């Protein structure tokens, strides 16, 4: 076929490739992943598509490849705005590729183990993006070696074949600690996140490393274990109020915990930041409007979701495992919950 003639019948991807003078693989990339080809090539393919009248038949393509056109997102708490922001990023990228996203709340009481196992089936989805760090993908794979592709968003994974998109939690903790140290605080406490998965452990490591680097013994610091919840902030406040030598600043591993912690201190007449400075982690929407507005480490959560979805698309396009890691840098947002340490007159 030449550029002046058009073959009768339904045009094929081969027709487009001949018209654009590129390979069929390049045509497929230009249509399904345009960011992977040059602008010049995209324009050539677009003109060839228009000239040949080619229409990409997603239903036929999925039938040939036995694809479902569906990605499942496993979320530990759908009501937590942190996870909803990550989901927005996932859905934005998937929608642009005509992929549906089904959301499963893994902590919902009504959900059964058999239902969760159903999600890990190639018959039900093309891939799984999990936001739940309490899943052992390695154990799931032992029972079902033929898993769909899996990507983790915001969490590390115990399976080395699973790509990951997550925040640099160690860096975030160090940003929080540097801020408090520069304000003159040396007696700094920490309310941890869940220590049985990587983000919480990394934030604790960033806390202890920052103290050590400043010449402060981290073994003498007040550290209490948390789980990112409001309730652990309440319990931590009770412990804090019972201390004889209270820290003048506290780095909290999550905003939800920090908000509950501040509320309980306020009820007890402890002023933030006059009596104690507090830094959170996440930068949830409410933190800007809380009294006092919370100084916190901002997680670009939507970007985490976008990067996780892009890693999934890369897997679907290549059809083979990938060891990619997308580590996203956080930044500190300084508000009114922190202040220089008071001088002892």
C-alpha positions, 0 to 999 in steps of 0.5 A: 500500500502506498500513501496514495491508496488505501486497502479495502477492508479493516486496516491493521496495525501492519498497514499503519506500520507500513504507512509510517515506515516503522515497526509494528512494535513502534506503532503499538508503543506509540498508541499504548505508551506514547511517552516511550517514543519520540514526538516525531515518531508519535506524529508519524504514527498519528498521521498514518492512523488517520490516513489508513483509518485504523481504529484500535480495537481494545476488546479484540486485543484483550480477547487475543491476549486474554486480558481483563482490562482491570487492575485491582488496588488493595487498600488497608483503609479506604476512609484514610485520605492518605490512601485516597490520594494515592488512589487518585494517582493510580486511577489517573494513569490507568484511565489514560490507558483504558484500564479499570481500577477496582478497589478492595478495602483489605481491613473491612470486617466483611471481606473474607480471606477467600475473597482476597485470594480471588483478587490474586487470580489472572482470571480476575485482573491483569495486575494488583497494586497493593497499598497494604504493607501487611500483606506477604506477597512472598507467602501468597506466591508460594500458594499461587505461583501464577500470580498477576503482576504485583506492584506496591505503592507506598510500601516495601515488599518481601518479594524481590520480583515486585516493583515498588513506588514509595516515599523516601521515609528515611529522608523525611524523618531526617528533614523533621529532625533537622528542623527540630534540632535547628530550633535548639531542641535536644530532648526530642521524643518519637512516636513511631509508626508500625515497626513491622513494615518498612516505612515505620522502621525507616522513620525510626531509623531517621530519628535515631540517626539524626540524634546520633549525628548531632551527638545525642544518645538516641538510647536515652530518647523517649520513644513509644511504639505506635501504629499511625492511628488516632488512638495511639496518639491518645495513649502516647499523650498519657505516657508523655504527661506522666514523664518527669523529664518531658521532651521539648519536642516530639517527632510523630510518624503520622499526622493522625497520631500527631493530631490526637496527641496534640488534642490530649495535651491541649486538654491537659493544659500543655501548650503546643508549641510553647511547651512542646514542639510537634512535627508530623508525617504525611501532610494530610489535608486537615493539618493545615487547618488544625489549631495550631496548624501542624508542621509536617513532612509532606508526602506527594501521595498522588505522585506515589500512585502515579509512579506505581501505576506506571510501573504496572503499565511497564510490567503489562507491556513487557510481560516479564518481571521488573525490579524497578524502584521509584523512590519519591522525595518528601519535603518539610512544611513548616507551620505553627506547631514548632517553635524555638526552644525556650531559654531557661531564665 
